[in-house]
Amino acid sequence: MVLMSVDGMAFNKDPILVTKDLTKRFGGLVAINRVSITVERNSITLLMGPNGAGKTTFINVCTGVLKPDEGRVIFDNVDVTGWPPHKVYSLGFVRSFQIPQPFKSLTVLDNVVVAMKGYGEDPLSALIRRSWVKNEEENIEKAFRILKLVGLDKYWDLEAYRLGAGQLKMLEVARALASGAKLVALDEPIGGTDPRYSTYIFEQLSSIRKQVDVTFLIIEHRIDVALKYADKVYVMDRGRVIAEGKPEEVVKNPKVIEVYLG
């Protein structure tokens, strides 16, 4: 089955992220130890494990926030090992942090539009009014489509500071989509949100990936909510991957049960 992106482009199911023996040390502490994972394109992949397991460090190394000591990071068939964050971002690997940082004085719509690249940013194009006006109109249309995808279209003219915690999380997703993200890494997307809104967020993420060429790599402690939406799960403990597979397989893994239940 061929799906379509926001811009009408077809996409496939090839792996979008592959890590090979990724290792990061902080002095004598091995934070991530030979971690190898494969994230399929247009999937929801869950990365779980107790505090201190190395999950956030792993994401930081993949997105260039930290440089690995060993191993490789292959994103969309490009070796991005050791690249700075802005270069990884430019390829479409976007990291969303636990605390969303939108421009709170701007409206929801403006927050999405400013994440896009427009002709008006080019000094030469800015001199040609027809070019940047047409581009701005197209960006606004695209922004409304994205807001509808994430369930925020009704709040388009609301200042961002007036949104709830869960809505701010979805605004971060909208901004990632607006930037042209191919893979969005979400660090606890339901952390700090109303429990009643937690399921809604994962339902929205599941709906988005069915309509748009985007992949989600999610760190989440609320596995009771997240597991049923994941296509694949990796479990980390003390810097290593101790289990991987489909959600129903992973929860029965003795190593996982020991880590979570002691």
C-alpha positions as a Markdown table, in Angstrom:
| # | Residue | x | y | z |
|---|---|---|---|---|
| 1 | Met | 0.0 | 0.0 | 0.0 |
| 2 | Val | 1.4 | 3.4 | -1.0 |
| 3 | Leu | 0.7 | 6.3 | 1.4 |
| 4 | Met | 1.0 | 10.0 | 0.7 |
| 5 | Ser | 2.8 | 12.7 | 2.6 |
| 6 | Val | 1.5 | 16.1 | 3.4 |
| 7 | Asp | 3.1 | 17.3 | 0.2 |
| 8 | Gly | 1.7 | 14.4 | -1.9 |
| 9 | Met | 4.9 | 12.4 | -2.1 |
| 10 | Ala | 4.9 | 8.6 | -2.0 |
| 11 | Phe | 7.1 | 6.9 | 0.6 |
| 12 | Asn | 8.4 | 3.4 | 1.3 |
| 13 | Lys | 9.1 | 1.2 | 4.3 |
| 14 | Asp | 12.9 | 0.9 | 4.2 |
| 15 | Pro | 14.8 | 1.4 | 7.5 |
| 16 | Ile | 15.4 | 5.1 | 8.2 |
| 17 | Leu | 17.8 | 4.7 | 11.1 |
| 18 | Val | 20.4 | 2.1 | 11.8 |
| 19 | Thr | 23.0 | 2.2 | 14.6 |
| 20 | Lys | 25.9 | -0.2 | 14.8 |
| 21 | Asp | 27.7 | -0.9 | 18.1 |
| 22 | Leu | 27.1 | 2.7 | 19.2 |
| 23 | Thr | 29.1 | 3.4 | 22.4 |
| 24 | Lys | 29.5 | 6.5 | 24.6 |
| 25 | Arg | 31.6 | 6.8 | 27.7 |
| 26 | Phe | 31.8 | 9.5 | 30.3 |
| 27 | Gly | 35.1 | 8.8 | 32.0 |
| 28 | Gly | 34.8 | 5.3 | 33.5 |
| 29 | Leu | 31.1 | 5.2 | 32.9 |
| 30 | Val | 29.9 | 3.4 | 29.8 |
| 31 | Ala | 26.5 | 5.2 | 29.2 |
| 32 | Ile | 25.7 | 3.3 | 26.0 |
| 33 | Asn | 27.5 | 0.0 | 25.2 |
| 34 | Arg | 27.5 | -1.3 | 21.7 |
| 35 | Val | 23.9 | -0.4 | 21.0 |
| 36 | Ser | 22.6 | -1.6 | 17.6 |
| 37 | Ile | 19.1 | -0.9 | 16.6 |
| 38 | Thr | 17.1 | -0.6 | 13.3 |
| 39 | Val | 14.1 | 1.8 | 13.0 |
| 40 | Glu | 11.8 | 1.1 | 10.1 |
| 41 | Arg | 10.5 | 4.0 | 8.1 |
| 42 | Asn | 7.0 | 5.1 | 8.9 |
| 43 | Ser | 6.9 | 3.2 | 12.2 |
| 44 | Ile | 6.5 | 3.9 | 15.9 |
| 45 | Thr | 9.5 | 2.5 | 17.7 |
| 46 | Leu | 9.5 | 2.6 | 21.4 |
| 47 | Leu | 12.7 | 2.8 | 23.5 |
| 48 | Met | 12.1 | 1.9 | 27.1 |
| 49 | Gly | 14.0 | 1.1 | 30.2 |
| 50 | Pro | 14.5 | 2.3 | 33.8 |
| 51 | Asn | 16.1 | 5.7 | 34.7 |
| 52 | Gly | 19.8 | 5.7 | 33.9 |
| 53 | Ala | 19.5 | 3.0 | 31.2 |
| 54 | Gly | 21.1 | 5.2 | 28.6 |
| 55 | Lys | 18.0 | 6.0 | 26.5 |
| 56 | Thr | 18.4 | 9.8 | 26.3 |
| 57 | Thr | 22.2 | 9.5 | 25.9 |
| 58 | Phe | 21.5 | 7.2 | 22.9 |
| 59 | Ile | 19.2 | 9.8 | 21.3 |
| 60 | Asn | 21.7 | 12.6 | 22.0 |
| 61 | Val | 24.4 | 10.6 | 20.2 |
| 62 | Cys | 22.2 | 9.8 | 17.2 |
| 63 | Thr | 21.2 | 13.5 | 16.8 |
| 64 | Gly | 24.7 | 14.9 | 17.2 |
| 65 | Val | 24.3 | 16.5 | 20.6 |
| 66 | Leu | 27.0 | 14.1 | 21.8 |
| 67 | Lys | 29.7 | 12.4 | 19.8 |
| 68 | Pro | 30.1 | 8.6 | 20.0 |
| 69 | Asp | 33.3 | 7.0 | 21.1 |
| 70 | Glu | 32.7 | 4.0 | 18.9 |
| 71 | Gly | 30.1 | 2.8 | 16.4 |
| 72 | Arg | 28.1 | 4.3 | 13.5 |
| 73 | Val | 24.9 | 6.1 | 13.0 |
| 74 | Ile | 23.2 | 5.7 | 9.6 |
| 75 | Phe | 20.3 | 8.0 | 8.9 |
| 76 | Asp | 18.3 | 7.7 | 5.7 |
| 77 | Asn | 21.2 | 5.8 | 4.1 |
| 78 | Val | 23.7 | 8.6 | 5.1 |
| 79 | Asp | 26.5 | 8.0 | 7.6 |
| 80 | Val | 26.0 | 10.9 | 10.1 |
| 81 | Thr | 28.3 | 9.6 | 12.8 |
| 82 | Gly | 29.7 | 12.6 | 14.7 |
| 83 | Trp | 27.9 | 15.2 | 12.6 |
| 84 | Pro | 26.9 | 18.4 | 14.5 |
| 85 | Pro | 23.2 | 18.7 | 15.5 |
| 86 | His | 22.3 | 21.3 | 12.8 |
| 87 | Lys | 23.5 | 19.0 | 10.0 |
| 88 | Val | 21.6 | 16.0 | 11.3 |
| 89 | Tyr | 18.5 | 18.3 | 11.7 |
| 90 | Ser | 18.9 | 19.5 | 8.1 |
| 91 | Leu | 18.6 | 15.9 | 6.9 |
| 92 | Gly | 15.3 | 15.5 | 8.7 |
| 93 | Phe | 16.2 | 13.9 | 12.0 |
| 94 | Val | 14.5 | 16.1 | 14.6 |
| 95 | Arg | 14.8 | 15.9 | 18.3 |
| 96 | Ser | 11.9 | 17.1 | 20.5 |
| 97 | Phe | 12.8 | 17.7 | 24.1 |
| 98 | Gln | 10.7 | 16.8 | 27.1 |
| 99 | Ile | 9.9 | 20.4 | 27.8 |
| 100 | Pro | 8.4 | 22.0 | 24.6 |
| 101 | Gln | 10.0 | 25.3 | 23.6 |
| 102 | Pro | 7.6 | 27.1 | 21.2 |
| 103 | Phe | 7.5 | 30.9 | 20.8 |
| 104 | Lys | 4.8 | 31.3 | 23.4 |
| 105 | Ser | 3.8 | 34.9 | 22.4 |
| 106 | Leu | 3.1 | 33.8 | 18.8 |
| 107 | Thr | 0.0 | 32.1 | 17.7 |
| 108 | Val | -0.2 | 28.3 | 17.1 |
| 109 | Leu | -0.3 | 28.9 | 13.4 |
| 110 | Asp | 2.7 | 31.3 | 13.5 |
| 111 | Asn | 4.7 | 28.8 | 15.5 |
| 112 | Val | 4.3 | 26.2 | 12.7 |
| 113 | Val | 4.9 | 28.7 | 9.8 |
| 114 | Val | 8.2 | 29.9 | 11.3 |
| 115 | Ala | 9.5 | 26.4 | 11.3 |
| 116 | Met | 9.3 | 26.3 | 7.5 |
| 117 | Lys | 11.8 | 27.6 | 5.1 |
| 118 | Gly | 10.4 | 30.4 | 2.9 |
| 119 | Tyr | 11.6 | 32.5 | 0.0 |
| 120 | Gly | 11.4 | 35.6 | 2.2 |
| 121 | Glu | 14.5 | 34.3 | 4.0 |
| 122 | Asp | 16.6 | 34.7 | 0.9 |
| 123 | Pro | 17.6 | 38.4 | 0.4 |
| 124 | Leu | 17.4 | 38.1 | -3.4 |
| 125 | Ser | 14.0 | 36.4 | -3.4 |
| 126 | Ala | 12.7 | 38.9 | -0.8 |
| 127 | Leu | 13.1 | 41.7 | -3.4 |
| 128 | Ile | 10.6 | 39.9 | -5.7 |
| 129 | Arg | 7.3 | 40.3 | -3.9 |
| 130 | Arg | 5.4 | 37.8 | -6.1 |
| 131 | Ser | 7.9 | 35.1 | -5.0 |
| 132 | Trp | 7.7 | 35.5 | -1.3 |
| 133 | Val | 3.9 | 36.3 | -1.2 |
| 134 | Lys | 3.1 | 33.1 | -3.1 |
| 135 | Asn | 5.5 | 31.1 | -0.9 |
| 136 | Glu | 3.9 | 32.5 | 2.3 |
| 137 | Glu | 0.4 | 31.6 | 1.1 |
| 138 | Glu | 1.6 | 28.0 | 0.4 |
| 139 | Asn | 3.2 | 27.8 | 3.8 |
| 140 | Ile | 0.1 | 28.9 | 5.5 |
| 141 | Glu | -2.0 | 26.3 | 3.6 |
| 142 | Lys | 0.5 | 23.6 | 4.5 |
| 143 | Ala | 0.6 | 24.8 | 8.2 |
| 144 | Phe | -3.2 | 24.4 | 8.4 |
| 145 | Arg | -3.0 | 20.9 | 7.0 |
| 146 | Ile | -0.4 | 20.0 | 9.6 |
| 147 | Leu | -2.4 | 21.5 | 12.4 |
| 148 | Lys | -5.4 | 19.4 | 11.4 |
| 149 | Leu | -3.2 | 16.3 | 11.5 |
| 150 | Val | -2.1 | 17.0 | 15.1 |
| 151 | Gly | -5.5 | 18.1 | 16.2 |
| 152 | Leu | -4.7 | 21.8 | 16.8 |
| 153 | Asp | -6.5 | 23.3 | 13.8 |
| 154 | Lys | -9.2 | 24.7 | 16.1 |
| 155 | Tyr | -6.6 | 26.6 | 18.1 |
| 156 | Trp | -4.7 | 28.2 | 15.2 |
| 157 | Asp | -5.2 | 31.8 | 16.3 |
| 158 | Leu | -4.5 | 31.1 | 20.0 |
| 159 | Glu | -1.2 | 32.2 | 21.6 |
| 160 | Ala | 0.9 | 29.2 | 22.4 |
| 161 | Tyr | 1.2 | 30.1 | 26.1 |
| 162 | Arg | -2.5 | 29.5 | 26.4 |
| 163 | Leu | -2.2 | 25.8 | 25.4 |
| 164 | Gly | -2.2 | 22.9 | 27.8 |
| 165 | Ala | 0.8 | 20.7 | 28.4 |
| 166 | Gly | -0.4 | 18.0 | 26.0 |
| 167 | Gln | -1.3 | 20.5 | 23.3 |
| 168 | Leu | 2.2 | 22.0 | 23.6 |
| 169 | Lys | 3.6 | 18.5 | 23.0 |
| 170 | Met | 1.5 | 18.2 | 19.8 |
| 171 | Leu | 2.6 | 21.7 | 18.7 |
| 172 | Glu | 6.2 | 20.5 | 18.9 |
| 173 | Val | 5.2 | 17.6 | 16.6 |
| 174 | Ala | 3.6 | 20.0 | 14.3 |
| 175 | Arg | 6.7 | 22.2 | 14.2 |
| 176 | Ala | 8.8 | 19.1 | 13.5 |
| 177 | Leu | 6.6 | 18.2 | 10.6 |
| 178 | Ala | 6.7 | 21.7 | 9.3 |
| 179 | Ser | 10.5 | 21.6 | 9.3 |
| 180 | Gly | 10.4 | 18.6 | 6.9 |
| 181 | Ala | 11.2 | 16.0 | 9.6 |
| 182 | Lys | 11.6 | 12.4 | 8.4 |
| 183 | Leu | 12.3 | 11.0 | 11.9 |
| 184 | Val | 11.1 | 12.6 | 15.1 |
| 185 | Ala | 12.6 | 11.5 | 18.4 |
| 186 | Leu | 10.2 | 12.2 | 21.2 |
| 187 | Asp | 11.4 | 12.2 | 24.8 |
| 188 | Glu | 8.5 | 11.3 | 27.1 |
| 189 | Pro | 5.7 | 12.9 | 24.9 |
| 190 | Ile | 3.1 | 12.2 | 27.6 |
| 191 | Gly | 5.2 | 13.3 | 30.6 |
| 192 | Gly | 3.6 | 16.0 | 32.6 |
| 193 | Thr | 0.3 | 15.8 | 30.7 |
| 194 | Asp | -3.2 | 15.1 | 32.0 |
| 195 | Pro | -3.6 | 11.3 | 32.2 |
| 196 | Arg | -6.8 | 11.6 | 30.2 |
| 197 | Tyr | -4.8 | 13.3 | 27.4 |
| 198 | Ser | -2.1 | 10.7 | 27.3 |
| 199 | Thr | -3.9 | 8.1 | 25.2 |
| 200 | Tyr | -5.1 | 10.9 | 22.9 |
| 201 | Ile | -1.5 | 11.9 | 22.1 |
| 202 | Phe | -0.5 | 8.4 | 21.1 |
| 203 | Glu | -3.7 | 8.0 | 19.0 |
| 204 | Gln | -2.7 | 11.2 | 17.2 |
| 205 | Leu | 0.9 | 10.0 | 16.6 |
| 206 | Ser | -0.5 | 6.7 | 15.3 |
| 207 | Ser | -2.9 | 8.6 | 13.0 |
| 208 | Ile | -0.1 | 10.9 | 11.7 |
| 209 | Arg | 2.3 | 8.2 | 10.7 |
| 210 | Lys | -0.5 | 6.5 | 8.7 |
| 211 | Gln | -1.0 | 9.7 | 6.7 |
| 212 | Val | 2.5 | 11.3 | 6.5 |
| 213 | Asp | 6.0 | 10.1 | 5.6 |
| 214 | Val | 7.3 | 10.4 | 9.2 |
| 215 | Thr | 8.7 | 8.0 | 11.7 |
| 216 | Phe | 8.6 | 8.3 | 15.5 |
| 217 | Leu | 11.3 | 7.1 | 17.9 |
| 218 | Ile | 9.8 | 7.5 | 21.3 |
| 219 | Ile | 11.3 | 7.3 | 24.8 |
| 220 | Glu | 8.5 | 6.7 | 27.3 |
| 221 | His | 8.1 | 5.4 | 30.8 |
| 222 | Arg | 4.3 | 5.1 | 30.6 |
| 223 | Ile | 4.5 | 1.8 | 28.9 |
| 224 | Asp | 0.9 | 1.0 | 30.0 |
| 225 | Val | -0.2 | 3.6 | 27.5 |
| 226 | Ala | 2.6 | 3.5 | 24.9 |
| 227 | Leu | 3.1 | -0.3 | 24.2 |
| 228 | Lys | -0.1 | -0.9 | 22.2 |
| 229 | Tyr | 0.8 | 1.8 | 19.7 |
| 230 | Ala | 4.4 | 0.6 | 19.1 |
| 231 | Asp | 5.4 | -1.5 | 16.1 |
| 232 | Lys | 8.7 | -2.5 | 17.7 |
| 233 | Val | 10.2 | -2.1 | 21.2 |
| 234 | Tyr | 13.8 | -1.9 | 22.3 |
| 235 | Val | 14.5 | -2.2 | 26.0 |
| 236 | Met | 17.7 | -0.8 | 27.5 |
| 237 | Asp | 19.3 | -1.4 | 30.9 |
| 238 | Arg | 22.7 | -0.1 | 32.1 |
| 239 | Gly | 23.6 | 1.1 | 28.6 |
| 240 | Arg | 22.8 | -2.1 | 26.7 |
| 241 | Val | 19.9 | -3.4 | 24.7 |
| 242 | Ile | 18.5 | -6.3 | 26.7 |
| 243 | Ala | 15.4 | -7.1 | 24.6 |
| 244 | Glu | 13.8 | -6.2 | 21.3 |
| 245 | Gly | 10.8 | -7.3 | 19.3 |
| 246 | Lys | 7.1 | -6.8 | 19.1 |
| 247 | Pro | 5.4 | -5.3 | 22.2 |
| 248 | Glu | 3.6 | -8.6 | 23.2 |
| 249 | Glu | 7.0 | -10.4 | 23.0 |
| 250 | Val | 9.0 | -7.9 | 24.9 |
| 251 | Val | 6.6 | -7.7 | 27.9 |
| 252 | Lys | 7.0 | -11.5 | 28.4 |
| 253 | Asn | 10.8 | -11.4 | 28.2 |
| 254 | Pro | 12.3 | -12.5 | 31.6 |
| 255 | Lys | 15.0 | -9.9 | 31.5 |
| 256 | Val | 12.5 | -7.1 | 31.0 |
| 257 | Ile | 10.3 | -8.4 | 33.8 |
| 258 | Glu | 13.3 | -8.5 | 36.1 |
| 259 | Val | 14.3 | -4.9 | 35.3 |
| 260 | Tyr | 10.8 | -3.5 | 35.8 |
| 261 | Leu | 9.6 | -5.7 | 38.6 |
| 262 | Gly | 12.9 | -6.5 | 40.4 |
